[in-house]
Amino acid sequence: MSAPATNGKLIKGASGDWEVVIGMEVHAQVTSNAKLFSGASTAFGGRPNSHVSLVDAAMPGMLPVINEECVRQAIRTGLGLNARVNLKSVFDRKNYFYPDLPQGYQISQYKSPIVGEGEVTVETADGDTVTVGIERLHLEQDAGKSLHDQHATMSLVDLNRSGVALMEIVSKPDLRCADDAKAFMTKLRSILRWLGTCDGDMEKGNLRADVNVSVRRPGAALGTRCEIKNLNSIRFIGQAIECEARRQIEVIEDGGTIQQETRLFDPDRGETRPMRSKEEAHDYRYFPDPDLLPLELTPAYVEALKSALPELPDAKRARFTGDYGLSPYDAGVLASEREVAEFFEEVAAGRDGKAAANWVVNELFGRLNREGKDIAASPVSAAQLGAILDLIAAGTISGKIAKDLFEIVWVDGGDPRAIVEARSMVQVSDVSAIEKIVDEIVAAHPDKVAQAKAKPTLIGWFVGQVMRASGGRANPQAVNELLRRKLGV
């Protein structure tokens, strides 16, 4: 098996280095209550064939009617990808037979898609950025689902997904390694979720990818590509690319040639295997759907949708670094998901942004990750966390007490201010009270006093003893000032 080269972008084969060329076709289910050409529900998890209209089942004489919400969502997605929205687009019939495709064709778009070229800037794992071109975005129907494990001798068909609106987002072959492809998918998923045009739920099949992989010598012409179908996790995308690239390198280095074909990825065996020979456009006999007029948009319609777009991750990350003074890392984490960013901004409103980010990223996310929760399930609300920060800023509680208070709020809930009062958690700032504790500890440890005079950094040991004796309630600044005076350091 080939090993990756040290630069992370090339793969070292037996006869030298190889470059991987990757393009992606991402299928995103449009967020809409109804299907693309019928009023049937798009809800997940219904009984088989319970969300099927006569149009979805291709009953004779049934005609498709475009769902405007799906059109709006496709346009908004195109705008979020910095892409050109085409004011005129055409729906075509893509002809092929499959048992769960009752019409015998899929209504899709071919030469005239609703969205043209755009681009996505991706932050890679090594800290660089890659600009990935978007070739097109088009609307199409999803097919149904064949069920092969429900009967001993027959396959069954569930048409609940049949006719559900998909956006197919096609990238240019601008990606050069599996990690960059994973970063691209992560970024694209984030944009879709920010826009609210797709929920990005890969486990339900609402977002999945076909990945085109080829290999070549660095700088050579493009090699023959193979398409790996229906990858429904970002981890599998990375694994499939690595496996397929190494397979192709080994075939070529053994004197063989790569056949253009469609393959499936087996994550259990860590390999891709043939599915069918790769079809070309002419195999599908595309032609304009005679039941649907061309889709025509006005510039004003598109501009109105553009003006109503939310602030997207790149712009929000830039604002977080500028307005709140956050590090690029913290800004990236907090801008990764819409719910996370909104939570942070509520916590940070009128407060120190860096302190708010520290508590959200380290304390809150750390606890959420340990308990397998997401931000929506956080037991500590943004208002409660903001109140804890206010108590710290006012000197009412110390950082140590704040962590104890956070734990109480996480477990029991309640108003942090009331909890501090009820449990006598207020920080002790009375110098005379703290001085009494300091004097007792200094008197009890003359050997440590001598050591601290010789090595002032040992004052930290005394600080710890005072804080422990005060139950963590002594004002740390006052403790430090008193100890420095008493120890003469």
C-alpha positions as MATLAB code, in Angstrom:
seq = 'MSAPATNGKLIKGASGDWEVVIGMEVHAQVTSNAKLFSGASTAFGGRPNSHVSLVDAAMPGMLPVINEECVRQAIRTGLGLNARVNLKSVFDRKNYFYPDLPQGYQISQYKSPIVGEGEVTVETADGDTVTVGIERLHLEQDAGKSLHDQHATMSLVDLNRSGVALMEIVSKPDLRCADDAKAFMTKLRSILRWLGTCDGDMEKGNLRADVNVSVRRPGAALGTRCEIKNLNSIRFIGQAIECEARRQIEVIEDGGTIQQETRLFDPDRGETRPMRSKEEAHDYRYFPDPDLLPLELTPAYVEALKSALPELPDAKRARFTGDYGLSPYDAGVLASEREVAEFFEEVAAGRDGKAAANWVVNELFGRLNREGKDIAASPVSAAQLGAILDLIAAGTISGKIAKDLFEIVWVDGGDPRAIVEARSMVQVSDVSAIEKIVDEIVAAHPDKVAQAKAKPTLIGWFVGQVMRASGGRANPQAVNELLRRKLGV';
ca = [
       0.000    0.000    0.000;
       1.344    3.439   -0.950;
       2.230    5.920    1.776;
       1.499    9.646    1.658;
       4.388   11.962    0.842;
       5.709   14.297    3.490;
       4.120   17.418    2.002;
       0.628   16.010    2.557;
      -0.527   16.750   -1.007;
       1.279   14.061   -3.011;
       1.141   10.298   -2.648;
       4.407    8.419   -2.982;
       4.156    5.373   -5.194;
       6.706    2.707   -6.061;
       7.881    4.724   -9.084;
       7.613    8.273   -7.734;
       5.130   10.881   -6.595;
       1.505   11.123   -7.742;
      -0.988   13.949   -7.489;
      -4.644   13.288   -6.690;
      -7.283   15.352   -8.477;
     -10.696   15.513   -6.790;
     -14.031   16.955   -7.850;
     -17.268   16.612   -5.887;
     -20.943   16.378   -6.705;
     -22.881   17.141   -3.549;
     -26.584   16.323   -3.281;
     -28.331   18.505   -0.696;
     -31.995   17.992    0.163;
     -33.769   21.326   -0.019;
     -35.386   22.525    3.205;
     -39.045   22.615    2.204;
     -42.260   21.142    3.584;
     -43.344   19.909    0.138;
     -41.605   18.156   -2.742;
     -40.230   19.817   -5.868;
     -43.216   19.203   -8.139;
     -45.966   18.037   -5.771;
     -47.531   18.939   -2.447;
     -46.542   15.670   -0.747;
     -44.714   15.907    2.591;
     -40.928   15.735    2.824;
     -40.987   14.655    6.509;
     -38.444   11.979    7.393;
     -39.383    8.664    8.934;
     -42.947    8.120    7.696;
     -44.329    4.662    6.955;
     -43.212    3.417    3.517;
     -45.214    5.057    0.720;
     -47.148    7.307    3.120;
     -45.799   10.578    1.651;
     -46.572    9.946   -1.997;
     -48.789   11.953   -4.345;
     -50.108   10.807   -7.704;
     -47.379   12.928   -9.326;
     -44.650   11.184   -7.297;
     -46.042    7.780   -8.251;
     -46.153    8.798  -11.963;
     -49.811    8.038  -12.405;
     -50.969    8.654  -16.014;
     -51.932   12.232  -16.790;
     -50.340   13.728  -13.650;
     -48.424   16.947  -14.335;
     -45.616   18.514  -12.261;
     -46.090   21.974  -10.711;
     -42.962   23.799   -9.535;
     -42.624   24.528   -5.817;
     -41.498   28.172   -5.526;
     -39.963   27.639   -2.085;
     -37.501   25.147   -3.574;
     -36.585   27.688   -6.250;
     -36.025   30.359   -3.588;
     -33.803   28.037   -1.565;
     -31.687   27.156   -4.620;
     -31.194   30.847   -5.449;
     -30.256   31.671   -1.848;
     -27.736   28.816   -1.870;
     -26.220   30.076   -5.103;
     -25.872   33.556   -3.636;
     -24.230   32.096   -0.528;
     -21.691   30.355   -2.798;
     -20.821   33.652   -4.517;
     -22.261   32.151   -7.676;
     -24.041   33.568  -10.714;
     -27.821   33.102  -10.608;
     -29.183   32.447  -14.095;
     -32.327   34.430  -14.800;
     -33.511   31.721  -17.192;
     -33.127   27.996  -16.562;
     -34.655   24.861  -18.050;
     -35.820   21.562  -16.552;
     -34.825   18.463  -18.513;
     -35.717   14.824  -18.459;
     -32.810   12.565  -17.568;
     -33.853    9.161  -18.874;
     -32.824    5.954  -17.153;
     -34.535    2.924  -15.654;
     -34.443    2.038  -12.010;
     -37.166    0.294   -9.988;
     -37.578    3.194   -7.550;
     -37.879    5.779  -10.368;
     -41.540    5.322  -11.366;
     -41.522    7.863  -14.235;
     -38.634    6.159  -16.001;
     -36.863    9.532  -15.975;
     -35.695   12.111  -13.468;
     -36.659   15.769  -13.837;
     -33.327   17.563  -13.541;
     -31.389   20.406  -15.204;
     -28.571   19.984  -17.675;
     -27.399   22.709  -20.060;
     -29.288   25.560  -18.369;
     -29.059   25.202  -14.555;
     -30.545   27.693  -12.121;
     -27.080   28.614  -10.733;
     -23.812   28.921  -12.619;
     -20.204   29.374  -11.532;
     -19.205   30.379   -8.007;
     -16.515   29.629   -5.439;
     -15.933   28.570   -1.857;
     -12.845   29.482    0.191;
     -11.792   26.569    2.378;
      -9.456   26.656    5.379;
      -7.348   23.499    5.248;
      -6.012   21.419    8.124;
      -2.483   22.815    7.652;
      -3.667   26.420    8.007;
      -3.681   27.306    4.302;
      -6.686   28.326    2.239;
      -7.912   26.754   -1.005;
     -10.391   28.355   -3.370;
     -12.682   25.672   -4.775;
     -14.600   26.601   -7.903;
     -18.295   25.769   -8.134;
     -19.223   24.637  -11.636;
     -22.999   24.760  -11.202;
     -25.942   24.160   -8.918;
     -29.086   22.629  -10.354;
     -32.421   21.460   -9.009;
     -33.627   17.905   -9.482;
     -35.924   15.257   -8.023;
     -34.692   12.556   -5.721;
     -35.572    8.944   -6.503;
     -37.317    6.539   -4.167;
     -35.584    3.820   -2.180;
     -35.282    0.103   -2.918;
     -35.464   -2.111    0.175;
     -33.706   -5.443   -0.218;
     -33.952   -6.769    3.337;
     -37.710   -6.724    3.927;
     -38.628   -9.939    2.076;
     -36.893  -13.241    1.434;
     -37.367  -13.308   -2.345;
     -38.440   -9.802   -3.393;
     -37.155   -6.233   -3.207;
     -39.662   -3.609   -2.112;
     -39.895    0.045   -3.123;
     -40.565    3.031   -0.833;
     -41.473    6.207   -2.757;
     -41.474    8.591    0.212;
     -38.288   10.244   -1.112;
     -39.461   10.178   -4.714;
     -39.814   13.771   -5.922;
     -38.060   15.377   -2.940;
     -36.121   18.453   -4.103;
     -32.348   18.150   -4.309;
     -29.715   20.721   -5.095;
     -26.793   19.129   -6.891;
     -23.720   21.277   -6.264;
     -20.871   20.397   -8.619;
     -17.336   21.534   -7.804;
     -14.493   22.008  -10.229;
     -11.567   19.546   -9.871;
      -9.678   21.929   -7.589;
      -9.055   19.649   -4.602;
      -5.747   17.806   -4.220;
      -5.998   15.660   -1.102;
      -8.537   13.877    1.083;
      -8.188   16.345    3.969;
      -8.954   19.289    1.685;
     -12.014   17.470    0.337;
     -13.230   16.882    3.890;
     -12.645   20.561    4.704;
     -14.614   21.558    1.582;
     -17.548   19.352    2.561;
     -17.462   20.707    6.108;
     -17.459   24.301    4.837;
     -20.241   23.641    2.323;
     -22.356   21.961    4.991;
     -21.824   24.970    7.274;
     -22.939   27.405    4.554;
     -26.071   25.372    3.787;
     -27.002   25.200    7.461;
     -26.351   28.939    7.945;
     -28.625   29.716    5.011;
     -31.269   27.250    6.212;
     -31.477   25.736    2.721;
     -30.475   22.202    3.816;
     -30.258   20.769    7.324;
     -27.005   18.965    6.472;
     -28.107   15.747    8.216;
     -25.884   13.171    6.550;
     -27.175   10.287    8.662;
     -30.652   10.729    7.135;
     -29.214   11.045    3.636;
     -30.185   14.730    3.420;
     -26.625   15.585    2.408;
     -24.444   13.145    0.515;
     -21.630   13.296   -2.000;
     -20.349   11.579   -5.112;
     -16.581   12.025   -5.379;
     -14.623   11.959   -8.648;
     -11.025   10.822   -8.164;
      -8.148   10.581  -10.631;
      -4.369   10.507  -10.294;
      -1.553   11.935  -12.402;
       2.114   12.740  -12.266;
       2.573   16.271  -10.859;
       1.933   18.753  -13.662;
       0.743   16.117  -16.168;
      -2.619   16.013  -17.969;
      -5.672   14.868  -16.038;
      -6.004   11.130  -15.573;
      -9.080    8.932  -16.029;
     -11.524    9.530  -13.227;
     -13.686    7.162  -11.258;
     -16.786    8.254   -9.382;
     -17.442    6.986   -5.856;
     -21.177    7.169   -5.167;
     -23.335    8.040   -2.176;
     -20.873    8.905    0.579;
     -22.898    9.972    3.596;
     -20.242   11.034    6.102;
     -17.302   13.399    5.962;
     -15.046   10.711    7.430;
     -16.049    8.246    4.697;
     -15.338   10.877    2.028;
     -11.738   11.121    3.228;
     -11.290    7.356    3.516;
     -12.821    6.667    0.083;
     -10.547    9.192   -1.644;
      -7.415    7.765   -0.051;
      -8.388    4.179   -0.886;
      -9.345    4.960   -4.478;
      -6.245    7.068   -5.142;
      -3.951    4.309   -3.917;
      -5.878    1.714   -5.929;
      -5.446    3.730   -9.124;
      -1.723    4.296   -8.484;
      -1.141    0.582   -7.959;
      -3.075   -0.316  -11.128;
      -1.052    2.135  -13.249;
       2.294    1.187  -11.715;
       1.508   -2.490  -12.374;
       1.075   -1.667  -16.084;
      -2.726   -1.464  -16.121;
      -5.070    1.316  -17.157;
      -7.896    2.971  -15.229;
     -11.380    2.363  -16.608;
     -13.861    5.194  -16.171;
     -16.531    3.729  -13.939;
     -18.786    4.271  -10.949;
     -17.659    2.605   -7.735;
     -18.934    2.109   -4.190;
     -16.914    2.492   -0.987;
     -16.910   -0.323    1.566;
     -15.831    1.263    4.877;
     -15.602   -2.107    6.639;
     -13.070   -3.476    4.149;
     -11.474   -0.102    3.401;
     -11.793   -0.444   -0.371;
     -13.807    0.710   -3.362;
     -15.434   -1.779   -5.709;
     -17.020   -1.487   -9.160;
     -20.713   -0.654   -9.411;
     -21.203    0.048  -13.145;
     -19.453    1.628  -16.106;
     -19.625    5.432  -15.931;
     -22.412    6.926  -18.008;
     -21.933   10.028  -20.127;
     -24.542   12.725  -20.705;
     -25.616   11.244  -24.037;
     -26.492    7.953  -22.303;
     -29.313    9.760  -20.467;
     -30.884   11.287  -23.615;
     -31.504   14.650  -21.960;
     -34.228   16.808  -23.470;
     -36.332   19.708  -22.096;
     -39.293   18.497  -20.060;
     -42.392   19.240  -22.187;
     -44.579   19.626  -19.085;
     -42.541   22.483  -17.581;
     -41.977   25.957  -19.001;
     -38.506   27.516  -18.679;
     -38.008   29.057  -15.254;
     -37.633   32.830  -15.638;
     -36.562   35.147  -12.814;
     -36.406   38.922  -12.569;
     -33.304   40.741  -11.310;
     -35.455   42.350   -8.597;
     -36.553   38.912   -7.328;
     -32.952   37.737   -7.016;
     -31.811   41.023   -5.437;
     -34.557   40.811   -2.793;
     -33.364   37.334   -1.793;
     -29.755   38.525   -1.712;
     -30.538   41.460    0.552;
     -32.249   39.150    3.053;
     -29.366   36.669    3.370;
     -27.939   36.192    6.863;
     -24.326   37.039    7.672;
     -22.381   33.973    6.509;
     -19.492   32.193    8.289;
     -16.573   33.986    6.572;
     -17.997   37.446    7.245;
     -18.949   36.532   10.803;
     -15.499   35.118   11.545;
     -13.885   38.314   10.268;
     -16.221   40.407   12.437;
     -15.507   38.262   15.514;
     -11.761   38.847   15.137;
     -12.273   42.566   14.518;
     -15.099   43.517   16.908;
     -14.287   41.147   19.774;
     -10.528   40.758   19.304;
     -10.747   36.965   19.117;
      -8.003   34.725   17.811;
      -8.624   33.275   14.328;
      -9.070   29.844   15.927;
     -11.723   30.945   18.437;
     -13.488   33.039   15.787;
     -13.557   30.024   13.457;
     -14.979   27.733   16.132;
     -17.662   30.239   17.131;
     -18.644   31.006   13.521;
     -18.831   27.370   12.454;
     -22.536   26.916   13.221;
     -25.345   29.445   13.286;
     -26.653   28.338   16.695;
     -23.152   28.541   18.208;
     -22.529   32.043   16.854;
     -25.892   33.308   18.086;
     -25.244   31.813   21.546;
     -21.816   33.478   21.739;
     -23.101   36.883   20.620;
     -25.806   36.784   23.284;
     -23.190   35.970   25.932;
     -20.786   38.640   24.638;
     -23.363   41.434   24.318;
     -22.033   44.379   26.376;
     -19.275   42.232   27.897;
     -15.627   41.420   27.284;
     -15.570   39.410   24.055;
     -12.415   37.466   24.824;
     -13.711   36.412   28.249;
     -17.022   35.368   26.690;
     -15.227   33.347   24.001;
     -13.006   31.673   26.609;
     -16.009   30.525   28.625;
     -18.012   29.384   25.610;
     -15.152   27.579   23.838;
     -13.382   26.063   26.862;
     -15.853   25.633   29.712;
     -19.161   25.226   27.888;
     -17.981   23.307   24.810;
     -15.700   21.164   26.943;
     -18.627   20.066   29.089;
     -20.965   19.646   26.103;
     -18.414   17.435   24.341;
     -17.888   15.270   27.431;
     -21.624   14.663   27.691;
     -22.254   14.269   23.963;
     -24.574   17.280   23.738;
     -24.809   20.048   21.158;
     -25.378   23.737   21.836;
     -29.153   23.398   21.488;
     -29.192   20.960   24.422;
     -26.986   23.055   26.722;
     -28.342   23.099   30.320;
     -26.664   26.507   30.764;
     -28.322   29.236   28.713;
     -26.563   32.236   27.180;
     -28.298   34.475   29.732;
     -27.047   32.352   32.649;
     -23.486   32.272   31.321;
     -23.623   36.031   30.773;
     -24.708   36.491   34.399;
     -21.699   34.457   35.573;
     -19.405   36.709   33.527;
     -21.056   39.783   35.053;
     -20.393   38.440   38.556;
     -16.714   37.878   37.692;
     -16.352   41.343   36.140;
     -17.909   42.979   39.184;
     -15.469   41.171   41.514;
     -18.376   39.450   43.249;
     -16.908   36.003   42.573;
     -13.448   34.717   41.651;
     -12.609   32.538   38.657;
     -12.506   29.500   40.931;
     -15.933   30.268   42.394;
     -17.231   30.921   38.860;
     -16.345   27.371   37.830;
     -18.123   26.000   40.897;
     -21.113   28.209   40.090;
     -21.117   26.996   36.471;
     -21.303   23.408   37.737;
     -24.263   24.236   39.995;
     -26.141   25.965   37.178;
     -25.374   23.060   34.813;
     -26.816   20.503   37.236;
     -29.592   22.417   39.024;
     -30.297   25.478   36.871;
     -31.343   28.756   38.432;
     -30.276   32.396   38.477;
     -26.504   32.618   39.106;
     -26.924   35.830   41.114;
     -29.479   34.243   43.452;
     -27.321   31.130   43.832;
     -24.290   33.215   44.872;
     -26.356   35.002   47.518;
     -28.129   31.889   48.800;
     -24.932   29.833   49.102;
     -22.689   32.625   50.418;
     -20.357   32.255   47.446;
     -19.455   35.949   47.350;
     -15.739   36.549   46.952;
     -13.999   37.779   50.127;
     -12.319   41.100   49.366;
     -12.011   42.275   52.983;
      -8.237   42.702   53.317;
      -8.280   42.234   57.106;
     -10.069   38.903   56.819;
      -7.685   37.680   54.129;
      -4.655   38.998   56.050;
      -5.572   36.838   59.046;
      -5.468   33.693   56.872;
      -2.207   34.791   55.227;
      -0.539   35.399   58.615;
      -1.561   31.964   59.880;
      -0.171   30.168   56.837;
       3.081   32.188   56.784;
       3.637   31.482   60.489;
       2.991   27.776   60.031;
       5.565   27.327   57.215;
       8.819   29.169   58.065;
      10.831   26.802   55.834;
       8.677   27.683   52.820;
       9.038   31.390   53.658;
      12.813   31.093   53.431;
      12.560   29.232   50.137;
      10.175   31.841   48.709;
      12.553   34.668   49.585;
      15.252   32.880   47.597;
      12.917   31.817   44.806;
       9.941   34.239   44.483;
       8.031   31.954   42.099;
       7.214   29.758   45.122;
       4.705   32.407   46.146;
       2.281   30.366   44.080;
       2.367   27.649   46.718;
       1.256   30.150   49.386;
      -1.506   31.484   47.102;
      -2.835   27.950   46.750;
      -2.819   27.406   50.516;
      -4.692   30.681   51.172;
      -7.280   29.952   48.512;
      -7.811   26.475   49.930;
      -8.172   27.796   53.466;
     -10.716   30.387   52.303;
     -12.757   27.834   50.381;
     -11.734   29.519   47.142;
     -13.525   32.732   48.136;
     -10.533   35.011   48.817;
      -9.888   37.675   46.208;
      -6.792   36.327   44.336;
      -5.425   39.818   43.648;
      -5.625   40.759   47.324;
      -4.006   37.447   48.304;
      -1.062   38.047   45.947;
      -0.511   41.620   47.148;
      -0.577   40.599   50.835;
       1.785   37.657   50.331;
       4.306   39.739   48.388;
       4.319   42.279   51.221;
       4.536   39.698   53.977;
       7.241   37.637   52.265;
       9.161   40.643   51.001;
       9.303   39.434   47.407;
];
